[in-house]
């Protein structure tokens, strides 16, 4: 892990979500979320209701992140499929 990531609280789980279709993915651990953010912005520019968040890996395990969003009624899918739609 690079020093910048450590200073900023990372690494993180990246969680992009399609709010209209209630689908999400979990990426990472990430040291840089720029690529994920750019993909979400592209979807937003296309008129899609997409958001993303980052969660410190020290705060939750990948399994906990998945369980949380599944309890909220979201379906876990591969990020390739999430950004393809």
Legacy VTK file of the C-alpha trace (Angstrom):
# vtk DataFile Version 3.0
C-alpha trace
ASCII
DATASET POLYDATA
POINTS 85 float
0.000 0.000 0.000
1.363 3.430 -0.849
1.877 6.159 1.758
-0.803 8.433 0.283
-3.372 5.701 0.720
-2.338 5.152 4.333
-2.568 8.888 5.098
-6.079 9.063 3.660
-7.453 6.096 5.591
-7.266 3.495 2.819
-7.345 0.982 1.447
-11.073 0.959 0.746
-13.846 -1.180 -0.604
-15.395 0.542 -3.600
-19.163 0.095 -3.776
-20.758 1.332 -7.017
-24.552 1.096 -7.034
-27.291 1.258 -9.656
-30.086 2.750 -7.572
-32.841 2.231 -10.149
-32.194 -1.489 -10.582
-30.976 -2.060 -6.988
-27.719 -3.702 -8.068
-24.233 -3.224 -6.640
-20.655 -4.472 -6.786
-17.799 -4.518 -4.306
-14.377 -3.628 -5.677
-11.055 -3.786 -3.976
-9.392 -3.317 -1.727
-8.638 -0.076 -3.618
-5.871 2.413 -3.053
-7.300 4.763 -5.669
-10.988 5.060 -6.543
-10.523 7.330 -9.575
-11.300 4.657 -12.172
-14.472 3.575 -10.340
-15.549 7.197 -9.908
-15.034 7.939 -13.591
-17.198 4.965 -14.573
-19.960 6.124 -12.227
-19.779 9.672 -13.629
-20.094 8.268 -17.152
-23.261 6.399 -16.112
-24.641 9.552 -14.499
-23.902 11.502 -17.700
-25.940 8.847 -19.565
-28.865 9.644 -17.253
-28.470 6.585 -15.025
-29.061 6.788 -11.278
-25.608 5.576 -10.195
-23.607 6.424 -7.088
-20.517 5.032 -5.425
-19.064 5.037 -1.982
-15.865 3.924 -0.352
-15.616 2.092 2.939
-12.348 1.620 4.780
-11.346 -2.039 4.757
-10.543 -1.699 8.446
-14.201 -0.802 9.133
-15.904 -3.732 7.377
-14.936 -6.964 5.674
-15.983 -7.566 2.066
-18.520 -10.084 3.352
-20.015 -7.516 5.748
-20.337 -4.953 2.944
-22.127 -7.492 0.755
-24.440 -8.612 3.562
-25.342 -5.015 4.396
-26.412 -4.112 0.857
-28.204 -7.407 0.311
-30.244 -6.709 3.470
-31.122 -3.347 1.909
-32.605 -5.238 -1.068
-29.703 -4.844 -3.511
-28.404 -7.637 -5.721
-24.644 -8.259 -5.920
-23.407 -8.515 -9.512
-20.015 -8.431 -11.210
-18.804 -4.883 -11.797
-18.344 -5.587 -15.513
-22.062 -6.325 -15.763
-22.989 -3.368 -13.540
-21.211 -0.867 -15.779
-22.270 -2.605 -19.006
-26.001 -2.007 -18.571
LINES 1 86
85 0 1 2 3 4 5 6 7 8 9 10 11 12 13 14 15 16 17 18 19 20 21 22 23 24 25 26 27 28 29 30 31 32 33 34 35 36 37 38 39 40 41 42 43 44 45 46 47 48 49 50 51 52 53 54 55 56 57 58 59 60 61 62 63 64 65 66 67 68 69 70 71 72 73 74 75 76 77 78 79 80 81 82 83 84
